[in-house]
């Protein structure tokens, strides 16, 4: 299995983190993994803290609710408020954890077709440079652990 992440870019001026990953499947198949909460659970969150989605209303104005479960059984709840959903092309969500100023403020996932399959471009936006500096190391580690899980899910289908 190859590492799907092709680049990780931190932009302090734009207060953003951009992760680009390529997959050897169609754009439609890649989108389907995000659309189905049971598939999403198989890759959202690193292997040591898997996600459980309790609600997934994947449409503009909808909401997803989930929690990550840590190795000692601790649970970290979170949610996304879908600001825009354009099937197979992109979705944008606001982070639902209003209690933590270090959490991302919003994220956009864009999906496109490539000559070898499809590409996902994930842009996470933050409220401040301080929030970026506190959050990005763990977030980047989580993405590097989670994206191979997505690749394995896609390969199995």
Secondary structure, 3 states (H helix, E strand, C coil): CCCCEEEEEEECCCCEEEEEEEECCCHHHHHHHHHCHHHHCCCCCCCCCCEEEEEECCCCCCEEEEEEECCCCCEEEEEEEEEEEECCCEEEEEECCCCCCCCCCEEEEEEEEECCEEEEEEEEECCCHHHHHHHHHHHHHHHHHHHHHHHHHHHHC
